[in-house]
Amino acid sequence: MALTACASAASPAGPPASPAGPALPAGPALPAHWVRFRHVDGAVDLAGPRADGSFVLAAAGRLVTMSRASALRPFARGPGGYSTAIGPEPYLTMAGNDRVAGTRCSFPSGAIFALQPAGRPGVIEISANGQARRFVTLPGGVTPTGITADSTGRFGHMLLVTARGHAAASVLGIDCTGAVHTITTQAPAMEGGIAVAPPSFGRYGGDLIAPNETSGRVFAVRPDGSVATLAVSGLPHGGDIGVESAGFVPPGFGASDAAYLADRYSPHNRHPGTNSVLRLPGAELIKAGVRAGDLLVATEGSARTIVVRCAGSCTVRYIAAGLATSHAEGHIVFTARSRPLRRG
């Protein structure tokens, strides 16, 4: 079911009205389905893959690694390790090691960066050998809602953080010295699995891509702070229902690969979650016409998933469903045959 969503430019104050997105299909079965892959108590987000092919998973205030074969191992435990409160959403990203613009440094190879949304909001760095430290404290009055790493260089290879403020959302860049740079303080609300688009993603290549669950829109933020409505999902939207998770299909993605997504347990919620990591087989994605460079976006409620492809214009197709009870959170991550997932 191919449908087109018209993207529209917007000022930093937020997007203008745009056409309605695609309607949900009523009849034929979808070509792809998320399935439970591994039970993990308190699963919230995934980052990676790392050099060994494993992912780092935030779960119940701790970190574990998960192999492609689903084996779990504790990570960053003991003295100097990582822990955080259970309840908030400590989204993760893995930074690249490219030189950060305007500095003489890069982020450590294999380092994981986790949001600290409660207490003193900030970002925690976890080294490849599992040592954790507070990397930066964020400005007062903001609550971080998303994190990713810029692998394209359009944002200078910084970490990018979205944050909720009193009147509007902010997008912040963090360099390898811990300096915080304000990209915009007038963005629309954004939350969850934000990602930077690859250069091949049409006019939005190198932009920060972020979903909004309450409106069902997907936004693109440029390095100058301006915002565009990239797509209207056409999926159910609202708090704890709408688009939440995003990720770009990496180069080399094939039928033997897969996409992964955290399904968080949320008691008393309309979508209470399954305490697991979900898997979407590569063979099903390829059958659905998905290819490297495409954007997958999933809803928080039931993990309903669209694929967005941008060249001269952007198209949106609804391609996958999750379990009715799923409560999807954080990034969509991928394995790939030729090389690890692009970071973020």
Salt bridges, closest charged atoms under 4 A:
ASP41 OD1 - HIS39 NE2 2.84
ASP45 OD2 - HIS331 ND1 2.95
ASP52 OD2 - ARG50 NH2 3.76
GLU89 OE2 - ARG264 NH1 3.28
ASP98 OD2 - HIS157 ND1 3.66
GLU125 OE1 - ARG133 NH2 2.84
ASP175 OD2 - HIS181 NE2 2.98
ASP207 OD1 - ARG154 NH1 2.52
ASP257 OD1 - ARG68 NH2 3.04
ASP257 OD2 - ARG337 NE 3.93
ASP294 OD2 - ARG309 NH2 2.74
GLU300 OE2 - HIS327 NE2 2.72
GLU329 OE2 - ARG264 NH1 3.94
GLU329 OE2 - HIS327 NE2 3.52
